[in-house]
Amino acid sequence: MTQAVCRFCGAQLKLSFADLGMSPPSNSYLEAADLNRMERFYPLHAWVCEKCFLVQLEEFETPEEIFSDYAYFSSYSDSWLAHAKAYTELMIARFGLGASSFVVEIASNDGYLLQYFVAQGVPVLGIEPAANVAAVAEKKGVPTLVKFFGTETATELAAAGRKADLIAGNNVLAHVPDLNDFVRGMSVLLKPGGVVTMEFPHLLRLMQENQFDTIYHEHFSYFSFVVAERVFAAHGLTLFDVEEIPTHGGSLRIYARHAANAALPVSAKVTELRRREQAAGLERAETYHLFAEQVKATKRGLLKFLIAAKESGKRVVGYGAPAKGNTLLNYCGVRSDLVEYTVDRSPHKQGRFLPGVHIPIYPPERIMETRPDYVLILPWNLKDEVVAQMAAIRAWGGRFVVPIPEVSVLD
Ligand SMILES: [Zn+2]
């Protein structure tokens, strides 16, 4: 039970979706000198609103470090840049954007996406609250407003005659504390014939594939398509198209327009996805209750495996130090007595320790030196890559294990 209310509709939150206990911020890796210091832990408990079915974290004292760490995500990979470039080409072709259009990206980071519109001669504006990150964008020729986005910023831009033909937002919707103010702002900023696109992890995939370890403190909301439709509709915006894309374990890219703009008809994909979500039970409280039970069963399964391995004298180590691993290991209370160490290719993580559970992080070569029996793959979304890269462990009979959707030893 909680006193909290839904950040969209205001109903009291009563139904637990995933209670992951107390957890440190997922990117707060520790130096050796930090190990004897006090660490900050915050409740990591997702609830579902039984009235509108928005899955959300209860509001908690917002730690500054969560937001300062957010800037850390700006180190985009080549594949993410390719994703951004392909998006740009798609939007220009589909909506006929050119020199007289205006594209705004919310949480534009270092200009990783808008730079491709600039290269095509399309005027842009980035909106980014982190000044140091915005400065990097400006250097790339991406004009950037250093602000949080909401109704106030949107009203100022609209009053200055700067309404947008396209508003883009990748992985920002989940991070917004005041959801209504944010979506209302997009409605204010959007030209009558304009289009909004937003990308976010898809709740249907999270539930079907048991990806509860992708619940982090900085992700306040978890959307199904139906709930996104409901939230946008409340602010006069209609979702007229949707694509399912592979990023972050399965995401949606939604397309919104003003409800009055009949020039953009609603695609059959919208109806089809809505029907699929309803068939999966996403509009029934019972489905969310079953998920909460499944999360607990997953924890017991992982612990059973680790304890049995330990008792039969096997050595278990981890592979990777992703944020999702921190959620999982803290929730399950797995420390170096069960998983001796983990390895990561990032030199920034090597020599440090996972937050909360204090498991040490080494370079991947450590596995070749210590020849463990099991390698637990924490970034399960990169399973195939890890198996290919570490195939040499089979030489001494080493085996790979994935924790999600349920603990299983790979053949
Ligand atoms: Zn609600």
Boltz pocket constraint, residues with backbone or C-beta under 6 A from the ligand:
constraints:
  - pocket:
      binder: B
      contacts: [[A, 6], [A, 7], [A, 8], [A, 9], [A, 10], [A, 11], [A, 49], [A, 50], [A, 51], [A, 52], [A, 53], [A, 54]]
      max_distance: 6.0
